[in-house]
Amino acid sequence: MRRLAGLLVVPLLLLSTAACGDEKGSDSASSKNGVPAITAGAKFGEKPTLAKGEGDPPKELQTEVISGGDGAKLKNGDAIQVNYLGQSWDSAKPFDNSFDKGQPFDLTLGAGMVIQGWDKGLVGQKVGSRVELVIPPELGYGAQGQGDIKPNATLVFVVDIVKATQIPASAKGSEVAQDNIDLPKVGTKTDGKAPTVTIPKSDPPKKLVSSYVLESDGEVIKESDSVVVNYVGLLWKGSKPFDSTYQTGKTATFPLAQITLKGLKDGLVDKKVGSRVLLVIPPDQGFGDKAQQTVPANSTLVFAVDILAKM
């Protein structure tokens, strides 16, 4: 199946491959327990600079709390936002950071969206904390490396935990009548399993359809928001599924502004958090005349989306 992640612009660094010029700040922090020192920008929210690691890197994952927050402890399944800076143990030059991008990075903890050292090292840390992670190769990018990251590199990250949201198992809300016989019908069970989607034999609509199946009283989604969703995607023709988060048991988290599938983005904007939404996306707002793996050219797409949370 084509993964929806392919429709996003995401930091290549943080995709989990092992598992399948700097600003000055006013503060500095000395190294503790052998982790590289933060030499500038030590405060939460400031872009840090890191010294090179000294000697041989640790062979086990290390999590050092630089400054503790007073928020909730992170657990697997939480949708979180973080800022980060990363570099290799034997380098003083970062290979990636989110501070320069002006947008925290969104992920679901424990969902395999990032390298294992992140999923393991951030569990139990509190929102509002700054932590430093030292990640051995087997929990990073392993023997194959990644881009500028050498094979078998030990990685060092400074991570600011900005926000965390507990994710419900399913959308909930009032059922909305599905009385248009020319549109798909979406199941209304709220057991956390994929809803049924029944597509009619009629011709698909030529304009974008975005309608409630379950309407909650949650906040309205804006294009600038990041959302946590469960979804199933099907081709109108033949009712063939091409993507589903339910198959992996892991929600998807993404900034709407970075979605390249126009109909998906436009269909979720102005909908309410906690709702289930039917989207019918015509080809000109989908993949157009370009085939995409299992999606033929000029396909009309059908999505049932549970909007579980807003970040």
C-alpha positions as CSV (number, residue, x, y, z in Angstrom):
1,M,0.0,0.0,0.0
2,R,1.1,3.6,-0.6
3,R,1.8,5.2,2.7
4,L,0.3,8.7,3.3
5,A,3.8,9.7,4.7
6,G,4.8,9.9,1.1
7,L,2.5,12.9,0.7
8,L,4.3,14.9,3.3
9,V,7.5,17.0,3.5
10,V,9.2,15.5,6.5
11,P,12.8,15.6,7.8
12,L,14.6,12.7,6.2
13,L,16.8,12.4,9.2
14,L,14.0,11.3,11.5
15,L,12.6,8.5,9.3
16,S,13.4,5.2,10.9
17,T,15.8,3.4,8.7
18,A,17.6,1.4,11.2
19,A,14.4,-0.4,12.3
20,C,12.9,-2.1,8.8
21,G,26.7,27.7,10.9
22,D,25.7,28.0,14.6
23,E,24.0,30.7,16.8
24,K,25.5,31.6,20.1
25,G,23.5,31.6,23.3
26,S,24.1,33.3,26.6
27,D,24.4,30.1,28.7
28,S,26.6,27.0,28.6
29,A,26.3,23.6,30.2
30,S,29.2,21.3,31.0
31,S,29.0,17.6,30.0
32,K,27.6,15.2,32.5
33,N,28.0,11.4,32.6
34,G,30.2,11.5,29.5
35,V,27.6,13.2,27.1
36,P,28.9,16.0,24.9
37,A,28.6,19.5,26.5
38,I,26.2,22.1,25.3
39,T,28.5,25.0,24.7
40,A,25.9,27.7,23.9
41,G,22.1,28.1,23.9
42,A,21.6,25.8,26.9
43,K,18.1,27.1,27.8
44,F,14.9,25.4,26.7
45,G,13.8,26.9,23.4
46,E,17.2,28.3,22.4
47,K,19.1,26.7,19.5
48,P,22.0,24.9,21.2
49,T,25.5,24.2,20.1
50,L,27.2,21.0,21.0
51,A,30.8,20.0,21.6
52,K,32.4,17.0,20.0
53,G,32.1,13.8,22.0
54,E,35.2,12.9,24.0
55,G,36.8,9.5,23.8
56,D,34.8,6.4,22.8
57,P,31.0,6.8,22.7
58,P,28.8,4.9,25.1
59,K,27.6,1.6,23.8
60,E,24.1,2.0,25.4
61,L,21.4,4.6,24.9
62,Q,21.8,7.5,27.3
63,T,19.2,10.1,28.2
64,E,20.5,13.1,30.1
65,V,18.0,15.6,31.5
66,I,19.4,19.1,30.9
67,S,16.5,20.9,32.4
68,G,13.3,19.3,33.8
69,G,9.8,20.4,32.8
70,D,6.7,20.2,35.0
71,G,4.4,18.7,32.4
72,A,3.0,15.2,31.9
73,K,5.3,12.3,31.4
74,L,5.5,11.0,27.9
75,K,4.2,7.6,27.1
76,N,3.9,5.5,23.9
77,G,1.0,6.5,21.8
78,D,1.2,10.2,22.8
79,A,1.3,12.7,19.9
80,I,4.2,15.1,20.7
81,Q,5.9,18.2,19.4
82,V,9.6,18.7,19.8
83,N,12.4,20.9,18.7
84,Y,15.8,19.2,18.2
85,L,19.4,19.5,17.0
86,G,21.4,16.5,16.1
87,Q,25.0,15.7,15.3
88,S,27.4,12.8,15.2
89,W,29.5,11.9,18.3
90,D,32.7,12.6,16.4
91,S,31.6,15.9,14.9
92,A,30.9,19.4,16.1
93,K,28.7,20.2,13.0
94,P,25.0,19.5,13.2
95,F,23.4,17.4,10.4
96,D,19.9,18.6,11.1
97,N,17.8,20.8,13.4
98,S,14.3,22.1,13.7
99,F,15.1,25.4,15.4
100,D,16.0,27.0,12.1
101,K,12.7,25.9,10.5
102,G,10.4,27.8,12.9
103,Q,8.2,24.7,13.2
104,P,8.4,22.0,15.9
105,F,8.6,18.4,14.6
106,D,5.4,16.3,15.1
107,L,5.5,12.6,15.9
108,T,3.6,9.8,17.7
109,L,5.8,8.3,20.3
110,G,6.4,4.6,20.0
111,A,4.9,4.5,16.5
112,G,8.2,3.8,14.6
113,M,8.1,7.2,12.9
114,V,11.6,8.0,14.1
115,I,14.8,6.1,14.9
116,Q,14.5,3.7,17.9
117,G,16.7,5.8,20.1
118,W,14.1,8.6,20.1
119,D,11.2,6.2,20.8
120,K,13.1,4.6,23.7
121,G,14.9,7.7,25.0
122,L,11.9,10.0,25.3
123,V,9.4,7.7,27.0
124,G,9.0,8.9,30.6
125,Q,10.4,12.4,30.1
126,K,8.2,15.4,31.0
127,V,6.7,18.0,28.7
128,G,8.8,21.2,29.1
129,S,12.1,19.3,29.5
130,R,15.3,19.6,27.5
131,V,17.0,16.3,27.2
132,E,20.2,15.1,25.5
133,L,20.1,11.7,23.8
134,V,23.2,9.7,22.9
135,I,22.1,7.0,20.5
136,P,24.3,4.0,19.6
137,P,24.3,2.9,15.9
138,E,21.9,-0.1,16.4
139,L,19.2,2.4,17.7
140,G,20.0,4.9,15.0
141,Y,21.0,4.3,11.4
142,G,23.1,1.2,11.9
143,A,25.6,0.0,9.4
144,Q,24.0,1.6,6.4
145,G,24.2,5.2,7.6
146,Q,21.9,7.9,6.2
147,G,22.9,10.8,3.9
148,D,25.8,12.7,5.6
149,I,25.6,10.3,8.6
150,K,28.3,7.7,8.4
151,P,27.7,4.0,8.9
152,N,27.8,2.9,12.5
153,A,27.7,6.5,13.7
154,T,26.7,7.3,17.3
155,L,24.2,10.2,17.3
156,V,23.7,13.0,19.8
157,F,20.5,15.0,20.0
158,V,19.3,17.9,22.1
159,V,15.5,17.6,22.3
160,D,13.1,20.2,23.7
161,I,9.7,18.5,24.5
162,V,7.3,21.3,23.6
163,K,3.9,19.6,23.8
164,A,2.1,16.2,24.2
165,T,-1.4,15.1,23.6
166,Q,-3.1,11.9,24.6
167,I,-4.7,10.2,21.6
168,P,-8.2,8.6,21.9
169,A,-8.8,5.3,20.1
170,S,-11.6,6.6,17.9
171,A,-13.5,9.7,16.7
172,K,-16.8,10.2,18.6
173,G,-19.7,12.5,18.2
174,S,-23.2,12.8,16.8
175,E,-24.1,10.7,13.8
176,V,-24.8,12.7,10.7
177,A,-27.3,11.4,8.1
178,Q,-25.6,9.9,5.1
179,D,-28.6,10.1,2.7
180,N,-27.0,10.8,-0.6
181,I,-27.1,7.5,-2.4
182,D,-24.4,8.7,-4.9
183,L,-21.8,9.0,-2.1
184,P,-19.9,6.3,-0.1
185,K,-21.4,5.2,3.2
186,V,-19.0,5.1,6.2
187,G,-19.5,3.0,9.3
188,T,-20.1,4.7,12.6
189,K,-18.7,2.2,15.1
190,T,-16.2,3.8,17.6
191,D,-14.3,0.7,18.7
192,G,-11.0,1.8,17.3
193,K,-11.2,-0.5,14.3
194,A,-11.2,0.7,10.7
195,P,-14.7,1.9,9.7
196,T,-16.5,0.2,6.8
197,V,-16.6,2.1,3.6
198,T,-19.2,1.2,0.9
199,I,-18.7,2.9,-2.4
200,P,-21.7,3.1,-4.8
201,K,-21.7,1.8,-8.4
202,S,-22.5,5.3,-9.7
203,D,-20.0,7.7,-11.3
204,P,-17.8,9.6,-8.8
205,P,-18.5,13.3,-8.1
206,K,-16.3,15.8,-10.0
207,K,-15.9,18.1,-7.0
208,L,-14.3,17.6,-3.6
209,V,-16.6,16.1,-1.0
210,S,-15.9,16.7,2.6
211,S,-18.7,15.7,5.0
212,Y,-19.2,14.6,8.6
213,V,-20.0,11.0,9.5
214,L,-19.6,11.7,13.2
215,E,-19.5,15.3,14.2
216,S,-17.9,16.3,17.5
217,D,-17.9,19.6,19.4
218,G,-14.1,19.9,19.2
219,E,-12.0,22.7,18.0
220,V,-12.1,23.7,14.3
221,I,-9.0,22.7,12.3
222,K,-7.0,25.4,10.6
223,E,-4.5,25.0,7.8
224,S,-1.7,26.0,10.1
225,D,-2.5,23.1,12.6
226,S,-0.9,19.7,12.9
227,V,-3.3,16.9,13.3
228,V,-3.3,13.3,14.5
229,V,-5.5,11.0,12.4
230,N,-6.5,7.4,11.7
231,Y,-7.7,6.8,8.2
232,V,-8.5,4.3,5.5
233,G,-8.1,5.2,1.8
234,L,-9.7,3.5,-1.1
235,L,-10.0,3.9,-4.9
236,W,-13.5,4.7,-6.0
237,K,-13.1,2.3,-8.9
238,G,-13.3,-1.2,-7.6
239,S,-13.4,-0.1,-3.9
240,K,-9.8,-1.2,-3.6
241,P,-7.9,-0.1,-0.4
242,F,-4.6,1.6,-1.1
243,D,-3.6,2.9,2.4
244,S,-4.7,2.5,6.0
245,T,-3.2,3.4,9.4
246,Y,-5.3,0.7,11.0
247,Q,-3.2,-2.0,9.3
248,T,-0.2,-0.9,11.3
249,G,-2.0,0.1,14.4
250,K,-0.3,3.4,14.4
251,T,-1.8,6.9,14.0
252,A,-0.4,9.4,11.6
253,T,0.7,12.9,12.7
254,F,1.3,15.7,10.2
255,P,1.2,19.5,9.6
256,L,-1.7,20.2,7.2
257,A,0.4,22.8,5.5
258,Q,2.9,20.1,4.4
259,I,0.3,17.8,2.8
260,T,0.9,17.8,-0.9
261,L,-2.4,16.1,-1.7
262,K,-4.7,19.1,-2.1
263,G,-8.0,17.4,-1.6
264,L,-6.9,15.8,1.6
265,K,-5.7,19.1,3.1
266,D,-8.7,21.1,1.9
267,G,-11.1,18.5,3.1
268,L,-9.8,18.5,6.7
269,V,-9.5,22.3,7.1
270,D,-12.5,23.7,9.0
271,K,-13.6,20.3,10.3
272,K,-13.7,19.6,14.1
273,V,-11.3,17.7,16.2
274,G,-12.8,14.4,17.4
275,S,-14.9,13.9,14.2
276,R,-15.0,11.3,11.5
277,V,-15.0,12.7,8.0
278,L,-15.8,11.3,4.5
279,L,-13.5,12.7,1.8
280,V,-14.1,12.0,-1.9
281,I,-11.1,13.5,-3.8
282,P,-11.4,13.9,-7.6
283,P,-8.3,13.4,-9.7
284,D,-7.5,17.1,-10.1
285,Q,-7.2,17.4,-6.3
286,G,-5.5,14.0,-5.9
287,F,-2.7,12.5,-8.0
288,G,-4.0,13.8,-11.3
289,D,-2.8,12.0,-14.4
290,K,0.2,10.5,-12.7
291,A,0.0,6.9,-11.5
292,Q,1.3,6.5,-7.9
293,Q,2.4,2.9,-7.1
294,T,-1.0,1.1,-6.6
295,V,-3.0,4.2,-7.5
296,P,-3.7,4.4,-11.2
297,A,-3.7,7.7,-13.1
298,N,-6.9,9.8,-12.9
299,S,-8.2,8.0,-9.8
300,T,-10.9,9.3,-7.6
301,L,-9.9,8.7,-4.0
302,V,-12.1,8.0,-1.0
303,F,-10.9,8.5,2.6
304,A,-12.6,7.9,6.0
305,V,-10.6,10.0,8.4
306,D,-10.9,10.1,12.2
307,I,-9.4,13.5,13.4
308,L,-8.2,12.4,16.8
309,A,-6.3,15.4,18.0
310,K,-4.8,18.8,17.1
311,M,-1.3,19.7,18.1
